[in-house]
Amino acid sequence: MHPQSSDKRVVCREFFQALETCHGSPWLKFTGGCNTIKIQLNKCLHGESVKRASRNRVEAKVRREKSEKAWKDLHEDD
């Protein structure tokens, strides 16, 4: 697994480790024995992505409102 992925997503680390352990066995890896772990990892990563996108949307709205207020205050004197 990519070290960058497992380090950034601490919440899903247990799934990364389980998948890495499972992939240590060539038989399980090639016969689909790791598929359920992979699906769980994908669900975890997707959930984190949705949370991050939601948080970013809220933060962007706050920044946009702040910027619009600053522009309004700047042009108020005109």
C-alpha positions in Angstrom: 0.0 0.0 0.0 1.1 3.5 -0.6 2.6 4.9 2.6 1.2 8.3 1.8 -2.4 6.9 1.8 -2.1 5.0 5.0 -0.4 7.9 6.8 -2.9 10.6 5.7 -6.0 8.5 6.5 -5.5 7.5 10.1 -9.1 6.5 10.4 -8.7 3.8 7.8 -5.3 2.6 8.9 -6.6 -0.7 10.3 -8.1 -1.6 6.8 -4.8 -0.7 5.1 -2.9 -2.9 7.5 -5.4 -5.8 7.1 -5.3 -5.6 3.3 -1.5 -5.4 3.4 -1.4 -8.5 5.6 -3.9 -10.3 3.3 -1.8 -9.4 0.2 1.1 -11.0 2.0 -0.5 -14.4 1.1 -0.3 -14.8 -2.7 -3.0 -17.5 -2.6 -5.5 -15.2 -0.9 -4.5 -12.3 -3.0 -5.1 -14.0 -6.3 -8.2 -16.1 -5.4 -10.2 -13.1 -4.1 -9.7 -13.8 -0.4 -8.9 -10.1 0.2 -11.9 -8.7 -1.7 -14.0 -8.1 1.4 -11.2 -6.2 3.1 -10.7 -4.2 0.0 -14.4 -3.3 -0.1 -14.3 -2.3 3.6 -11.3 -0.1 2.8 -13.1 1.5 -0.1 -16.1 2.3 2.1 -13.9 3.8 4.7 -12.1 5.9 2.2 -15.3 7.0 0.6 -16.8 8.0 3.9 -13.7 10.1 4.7 -13.9 11.7 1.3 -17.6 12.7 1.8 -16.8 14.1 5.3 -13.8 16.1 3.9 -15.9 17.4 1.0 -18.7 18.5 3.3 -16.2 20.2 5.6 -14.5 22.0 2.7 -17.9 23.1 1.3 -18.7 24.8 4.7 -15.3 26.4 5.0 -15.5 27.7 1.4 -18.9 29.2 2.1 -17.5 31.0 5.2 -14.5 32.3 3.1 -16.8 33.4 0.3 -19.0 35.3 2.7 -16.0 37.0 4.3 -14.6 37.9 0.9 -18.0 39.3 -0.3 -18.3 41.3 2.9 -14.8 42.7 2.4 -15.6 43.7 -1.2 -18.9 45.3 -0.1 -17.2 47.3 2.7 -14.5 48.4 0.2 -17.1 49.6 -2.4 -19.4 51.1 0.3 -17.4 54.4 0.2 -17.9 54.8 -3.6 
